[in-house]
Amino acid sequence: MSVAPATAADLVSHIYDLQRALRCVTMVNVKGQDTGIALQGVLKFIGEGETRAAHLAERLGVSPPVLSRHVAELADAGLVVRTPDPDDGRAQLLALSPRGKEKLAELVRHRAETLQAYLADWNEDDAAATAAMLSKLTTSLKNSIRARAAGTTTEHKTQESING
């Protein structure tokens, strides 16, 4: 069963509203912190496990030079360590330093406390249901993006059929 066009349009509108609200909340919460939003995002992804800089840039959707500047700032702050990739001496592996792990845990804790305060009128079931739906939406979007990039979507196959 597919989603009706009007429903999809309504969902897009709600997603835009959510993005704007998140930007506002994030900007308020980042004031006075030593790492900005972009650096916090890089820190979060590096915190998921040691990774190559090139893979991280692709995953974040930023150019390698942009990521390099962010990583340099995080490394200068003692939050990230860079080591040569044993499989490719030209590449670097990025990982959080012990201080970086502490900083990430502090950021996660602060964001959770902030959201908890904002959702004071919610109950646990509302929050769990929303988390499940957001996870499902994120998974669908990621899968669609990956499928399209790999050329495996129905839309792509249909276009090939039309072109002959």
N, C-alpha and C positions, 0 to 999 in steps of 0.2 A: 504494500500500500504506500503510495507516495504522498507527499505534502502538497496541498493545493497552493497555487500561486499567491493568493491573498494571505494565506497563513505564513508562507515563506517571507513575504514582504513585511508582515507584522513582526515576525521573528527578527528580521534584519533591523528593523526600527528599534526593537528592544535591545539588541546587541549593541547598536550604536549608543543608545542611552546608557547602557551598562559601561561601555568603554569610557564615555565622558565622566560618569560618576566615579569610576575607578581612578581616572587621571586626577580628578579633584581631590579625592581621598588620599591618593598617593602623594600628591604635591604637598598637602598639608602635613603628612606624616614624615616627609623627608627633610623638612626644615630642621636645621641644626645638626643634621647627621653628616658624618665625614665622607659618606659615599652616596652618590646620586643614584637615580633610578636605573640608568643604564649599567652602572657598575654593579649595582645590586643584582640585576638580571644576570650579568656575566658570572658573578659570584655564585648565584643559585645553580646555574648549569654546570659550572666547574665542580660544585659541591656534590653533584650526582655521581661523580667518579672521574678518575684521570682520563683526559681526552686530548686528542691532537687539536692544535689551534685551528687548522683548516676545517676539521669536522665541526668544531664549535661555531666558527664563523658561518658555516652553511646552516647549521641548526638554528642559530639566532637570526639568520637572514640579513647579515651585515657583511660588508666587504672585509677581506683580511686586514687591510690597513686600519680600518676602524677598530676591529677587534684587537689588533696589535697595540693601539693606543690605550684601550681599556685595560688590557692585560698588563701593560707597562705600569700604568697607574696603580693597579692592584698589587703588582709585584713590589713597586716602590714603597707601598704602604705595609709590606710584609704579610699580605693576605694570600698571595698566590706564589707558588714556586714553579719555575720552568726547568725542565730537564730534557736532554736530547732523547729523541725516540730511538730505542735500540734497534728497531726495525728499519728506520730511515733517518740517517744522521742529519739530513737537511731539515727534518721536522722537529717540532717541540711537543712535549707532553706537558699539559697543565694540570696542576693539582692544588688543592687548598693547603696552606700551611696550617700548623696547629692554631695560630692566631686567626687565620681565615675561617677555620671551622668554628671557632668561638664567635666570630663576627656574624657568620651566617646563622648560627643558632640564635644569637641575639636578635637578628633581623626577623627571623621566622617567629620567634616568641613575641616580639613587638607587634608585628602585623596581625598575629592571631589575637592578641589582647585588644588591639584596636578594632578589629572586625567584631569580636565578641561584644564590645561596648556598643558598636553601631547596630548590632542585631539583638539588642536587649529585649525587643518586643517579639522575637521569634522563639519558637520552641525547638527542641532537639530534632524532632521529626521533620520540621520545615527545613532546617539546615541540612540534614542528611539527604532529604529528597532533592534539594537544590544542588548539592554536591554531586549526587548521582547523575542528575540531568546535565549539569555542566560537563561532567566527565564524558558522558555519552556524546554530547555535542562536539567536544574537543576531539574525541576519537574519530567521529565521522568526518570532521573537517580535515584532520591530519591524514586519514586514509584517502580521502578524495584528492588532496594535494599530492600525496605520494603516487597515487594511481595515475593522475593526470601527468605528472612528471615522468612516469615510467611508460606512458602511452597505453595504459590498460583500461581506460574508462570506456563505458558504453558509448559516450559521446564521441570519443576518438574513433572507435570502431565503426560507428555509424558514418562518420565523416569519410573514413576510408572506403566504406561501401559505396557512398555517393560518388566519390571521386573515381571509382572504378576499379 
